Amino acid sequence: MNEQLPPIYFYVPEKHMPQNLPDDPELFGEWQGTQGTRNLGIHDLPIQAYLHLKKKNFPCELVATFPEEGIVLAHRFWFHDHKKPNKKLLMVCIRGDRPRHPYAQLHIVQNPTQATPKQLGTLWESYYIPHWRQSGLIKRESARGDRFENIAYFGYDVNLIPEMKSPAWTQSLQELGLNWHLVAHPSKWNDYSYVDVVIALRCVGKDKDFSWKPGSKLYQAWATGVPAILGYESAFRCERKSEYDYLEATSIEELLSALKRLRDNPELRKKIQENGFIRAKETEPTILANQWRDFLTEIAVPAYQRWCNSSEISRQTFLKRRYLETKINSVQKKMGWLAVPEIDKLSIT
């Protein structure tokens, strides 16, 4: 380990430790496709971060035994509620779709609206880092030119909204001269070569902003040169800078209208594609790897040093305050005062 940095670990329990990981993070998607759906989202954030940091020769380790000293990063699923940091341990919880950990000193979140930096005086410091794009992405074939035929939904079929499972949906697409592609298997989520527009709606309406979900579907559309029609979600709306970033739909009627608009306007599709390639530079893996590195060196390391140098009374006070706030939140949830994310076991970005 670098003498200027404390030990930095990515933790996965031994029985869930991924095997035969590639050295090249660009091969992560190919490896992931061999794993089925088990632990797919749980491995996605931390393991890709580890692989990218190792590629940059940043000193960190992937471990199967929970360390007793240093900075430990793990997905919320592997940080059990009862786990508390000792005086030489900083816990960095990678939340994903899940609630905050009661005792982790820091959190990494995948939606900008979840960020609560230290200056806001909150008990749980949370820092936003964009979600990784699907690795090994295959761009839309340039030979398709102005063709507009194939609509794709990338995700598990159980997460497809009911309105898009009905015969009426298929018939409406046929009337527009469009082909429907439900891409349900993770091994095929990287291939946009044949896609002319991608759709991502978790629901219709504006009742939910899905503040725990990332904007990765948008990042992938940008990177592959495919226009996107997306739902009303905070992650997408936070990223939006112009009308060419994506089209938004909050109903099937708006969705069909957006499809017709794209079909009938090749110039609009061209502008969206050109804009997307520009915006895609913001979420290049090397850029995100730098953000992870900067988080560790500029946020986590100083926090670790403060924790180690604080008094025992200060540390115990910190943990007690966390315990009390957790209990208060639990009561609020039971009383219906606090919104609780509806987490799907098969949820994937």
C-alpha positions in Angstrom: 0.0 0.0 0.0 1.0 3.6 -0.6 2.7 5.0 2.6 0.7 8.2 2.3 -2.6 6.4 2.3 -4.3 4.2 4.8 -5.2 0.7 3.6 -8.2 0.9 1.2 -10.4 -2.2 0.7 -13.4 -3.2 -1.4 -15.2 -5.9 0.6 -17.3 -8.8 -0.6 -18.0 -11.8 1.7 -16.1 -14.9 0.8 -19.1 -17.0 -0.3 -20.1 -14.2 -2.6 -16.7 -13.2 -3.9 -16.8 -13.0 -7.7 -14.5 -15.5 -9.4 -12.4 -15.2 -12.5 -12.7 -11.4 -12.7 -11.1 -9.9 -15.7 -8.1 -7.6 -15.3 -9.4 -5.2 -17.9 -12.5 -3.4 -16.7 -13.8 -3.1 -20.3 -14.3 -6.9 -20.1 -16.5 -6.6 -17.0 -19.7 -6.7 -19.0 -18.7 -9.8 -20.8 -17.8 -11.5 -17.5 -21.0 -10.2 -16.0 -23.0 -11.9 -18.8 -21.7 -15.3 -17.6 -23.0 -14.8 -14.1 -26.7 -14.9 -14.8 -28.8 -12.5 -12.7 -27.4 -13.4 -9.3 -25.8 -10.5 -7.4 -25.7 -8.6 -10.7 -26.4 -5.1 -9.4 -24.6 -5.7 -6.1 -21.4 -6.4 -7.9 -21.8 -3.7 -10.5 -20.8 -0.5 -8.6 -18.0 -1.7 -6.3 -16.3 -4.2 -8.5 -16.1 -1.9 -11.5 -14.7 0.8 -9.2 -12.1 -1.6 -7.9 -11.1 -2.8 -11.5 -10.8 0.8 -12.8 -8.8 2.0 -9.9 -6.5 -1.0 -10.1 -6.0 -0.2 -13.8 -4.9 3.3 -12.7 -2.5 1.7 -10.2 -4.4 3.2 -7.3 -3.5 1.2 -4.1 -6.6 -0.8 -3.1 -7.5 -4.4 -2.5 -10.5 -6.6 -3.0 -11.0 -8.7 0.1 -13.3 -11.5 1.4 -12.6 -11.0 5.1 -13.9 -7.8 6.7 -10.8 -5.7 7.7 -10.4 -4.3 11.2 -8.4 -1.2 10.1 -8.4 1.2 7.2 -11.1 2.4 4.7 -13.6 -0.3 3.7 -15.9 0.2 0.8 -18.8 -2.2 0.3 -22.3 -2.4 -1.2 -25.0 -1.8 1.3 -26.1 -5.4 0.9 -22.8 -6.5 2.5 -22.8 -4.0 5.3 -25.1 -5.6 7.8 -27.1 -3.2 10.0 -25.4 -4.2 13.2 -21.9 -3.6 11.9 -20.2 -0.6 13.6 -16.8 0.9 12.8 -14.1 0.6 15.4 -11.6 3.4 16.2 -9.4 2.6 13.2 -12.1 1.8 10.6 -13.9 4.0 8.2 -16.9 2.4 6.5 -17.9 3.7 3.1 -21.3 2.4 2.1 -22.1 2.1 -1.6 -25.9 2.5 -1.4 -27.1 1.4 -4.8 -30.9 1.1 -4.6 -30.9 0.5 -0.8 -31.4 2.6 2.4 -28.5 4.2 4.2 -26.5 2.2 6.7 -27.0 3.1 10.3 -23.3 3.4 11.2 -21.3 4.0 8.0 -19.5 7.3 8.2 -19.7 8.0 4.5 -22.1 6.9 1.7 -21.7 6.9 -2.1 -24.9 7.4 -4.0 -25.9 7.1 -7.6 -28.5 9.8 -7.8 -27.6 13.6 -7.4 -30.7 14.2 -5.2 -29.4 11.8 -2.6 -26.1 13.7 -2.0 -25.8 15.2 1.5 -22.3 16.7 1.8 -20.7 17.6 5.1 -21.4 21.3 4.9 -25.1 20.6 5.2 -24.6 19.3 8.7 -26.4 16.0 8.2 -25.6 12.9 10.1 -25.1 10.8 7.0 -22.6 12.3 4.6 -23.4 11.1 1.0 -21.4 11.8 -2.1 -22.7 11.4 -5.6 -20.7 9.6 -8.3 -22.4 8.7 -11.6 -23.1 5.1 -12.2 -20.8 3.2 -14.5 -22.0 2.7 -18.1 -22.5 -0.8 -19.3 -19.0 -2.0 -20.2 -18.3 -3.2 -23.8 -21.0 -1.0 -25.3 -21.6 -1.6 -29.0 -22.6 1.6 -30.8 -25.5 1.9 -33.3 -24.2 0.9 -36.7 -23.4 3.9 -38.8 -24.6 2.0 -41.8 -28.2 2.2 -40.5 -28.1 5.9 -41.5 -31.5 7.5 -41.2 -33.4 4.2 -40.7 -35.9 4.4 -37.9 -37.4 1.0 -37.3 -36.2 -0.7 -34.1 -37.3 0.3 -30.6 -35.5 -1.4 -27.7 -36.1 -1.8 -24.0 -33.1 -3.0 -22.0 -34.1 -4.6 -18.8 -35.9 -7.5 -17.1 -39.3 -8.2 -18.5 -40.8 -8.2 -15.0 -39.9 -4.5 -14.7 -41.7 -3.6 -17.9 -44.7 -1.4 -17.2 -48.1 -3.1 -17.8 -49.1 -0.7 -20.5 -46.2 -1.9 -22.6 -47.1 -5.6 -22.2 -50.5 -5.2 -23.8 -51.5 -6.1 -27.3 -52.6 -2.5 -27.8 -49.0 -1.4 -27.4 -47.7 -3.8 -30.0 -50.5 -2.8 -32.4 -49.7 0.9 -31.9 -46.1 0.3 -32.9 -47.1 -1.7 -35.9 -49.3 1.2 -37.1 -46.2 3.4 -36.8 -44.1 0.9 -38.8 -41.9 0.1 -35.8 -40.4 -3.1 -34.4 -40.4 -3.8 -30.7 -37.3 -5.4 -29.1 -37.5 -6.5 -25.4 -33.9 -7.1 -24.5 -34.3 -9.0 -21.2 -31.0 -10.9 -20.8 -28.0 -9.1 -19.3 -25.6 -10.6 -21.7 -27.2 -8.6 -24.5 -27.5 -5.2 -22.7 -24.4 -3.9 -24.3 -25.5 -4.2 -28.0 -27.1 -1.1 -29.5 -25.9 -1.9 -33.0 -29.4 -2.4 -34.4 -31.3 0.1 -32.2 -32.8 3.3 -33.5 -34.4 4.5 -30.2 -34.3 3.2 -26.6 -37.2 3.5 -24.2 -36.9 3.5 -20.4 -40.1 4.1 -18.4 -40.4 2.6 -14.9 -44.0 3.9 -14.7 -46.3 6.4 -16.2 -47.1 9.7 -14.6 -45.1 12.0 -12.3 -46.0 10.5 -8.9 -42.5 9.0 -8.5 -39.2 10.5 -9.3 -37.2 7.4 -8.4 -34.7 9.4 -6.4 -32.7 6.2 -5.6 -32.1 5.3 -9.3 -29.1 6.3 -11.5 -29.0 7.9 -14.9 -27.1 5.1 -16.5 -29.7 4.3 -19.2 -29.3 7.9 -20.4 -25.4 7.6 -20.3 -25.6 4.5 -22.4 -27.9 6.1 -25.0 -25.5 9.0 -25.3 -22.5 6.8 -25.7 -24.1 4.5 -28.4 -25.6 7.3 -30.5 -29.2 6.2 -29.9 -32.0 8.7 -29.0 -33.7 8.0 -25.7 -37.3 8.4 -24.6 -37.2 8.4 -20.8 -39.6 8.6 -17.9 -40.0 11.3 -15.3 -37.0 10.5 -13.1 -34.8 12.8 -11.0 -31.5 11.3 -12.3 -32.4 12.0 -15.9 -33.8 15.5 -15.1 -30.7 16.4 -13.2 -28.6 15.6 -16.2 -30.7 17.5 -18.7 -29.1 20.6 -20.2 -30.9 20.9 -23.6 -33.8 19.5 -25.5 -31.4 17.2 -27.4 -30.3 15.2 -24.3 -33.5 13.0 -24.4 -37.2 13.1 -24.9 -39.5 12.7 -21.9 -42.8 10.8 -21.7 -45.1 10.4 -18.7 -47.8 8.4 -20.5 -48.2 5.9 -23.3 -49.8 8.7 -25.4 -46.7 10.9 -24.9 -44.5 8.0 -25.6 -46.2 7.2 -28.9 -46.2 10.9 -29.8 -42.4 11.1 -29.1 -41.8 8.0 -31.3 -43.8 9.6 -34.2 -41.9 12.8 -33.8 -38.5 11.0 -34.0 -39.7 8.9 -36.9 -40.8 11.9 -38.9 -37.8 14.1 -38.1 -34.4 12.7 -39.2 -32.7 16.0 -38.5 -33.8 15.9 -34.8 -32.4 12.4 -34.5 -29.1 13.6 -36.0 -28.9 16.5 -33.5 -29.7 14.2 -30.6 -27.0 11.7 -31.7 -24.4 14.4 -32.1 -25.3 16.0 -28.7 -25.2 12.5 -27.1 -21.6 11.8 -28.3 -20.6 15.2 -26.7 -22.4 14.5 -23.4 -21.0 10.9 -23.3 -17.5 12.3 -22.6 -18.8 13.3 -19.1 -19.3 9.6 -18.1 -16.3 8.0 -19.8 -14.9 5.3 -17.5 -11.6 7.1 -17.1 -13.5 10.2 -15.9 -15.5 8.2 -13.4 -12.4 6.4 -12.2 -10.9 9.8 -11.5 -14.0 10.8 -9.5 -13.6 7.6 -7.4 -9.9 8.3 -6.8 -10.6 11.9 -5.8 -13.4 10.8 -3.5 -11.0 8.4 -1.7 -8.1 10.8 -1.5 -9.9 14.1 -0.8 -13.0 12.9 1.2 -12.5 9.4 2.6 -8.8 9.7 3.7 -9.3 13.0 5.6 -12.5 11.5 7.2 -10.6 8.4 8.2 -7.8 10.5 9.8 -10.4 12.6 11.7 -12.2 9.5 12.9 -8.9 7.9 14.1 -7.8 11.1 15.9 -11.2 11.8 17.5 -11.8 10.9 21.2 -13.6 7.8 22.2 -16.4 10.0 23.6 -16.8 11.7 20.2 -16.9 8.4 18.4 -19.5 6.9 20.7 -21.6 10.1 20.5 -21.5 9.8 16.7 -22.7 6.2 16.8 -25.5 6.9 19.3 -26.8 9.8 17.2 -26.9 7.5 14.2 -28.8 4.9 16.2 -31.3 7.4 17.4 -31.9 8.8 13.9 -32.3 5.3 12.5 -34.9 4.5 15.1 -36.8 7.8 14.3 -36.7 7.0 10.6 -38.0 3.5 11.3 -41.0 4.9 13.2 -41.7 7.5 10.5 -41.7 4.8 7.9 -44.2 2.6 9.9 -46.4 5.7 10.4 -46.2 6.5 6.7 -44.5 9.8 7.3 -41.3 8.9 5.3 -41.4 7.7 1.7 -39.9 4.3 1.3 -38.4 3.3 -2.1 -40.1 0.3 -3.7 -37.0 -1.9 -4.3 -37.4 -4.7 -6.8 -35.2 -7.7 -6.1 -34.4 -7.8 -9.8 -33.8 -4.1 -10.0 -30.9 -3.2 -12.2 -29.8 0.1 -13.6 
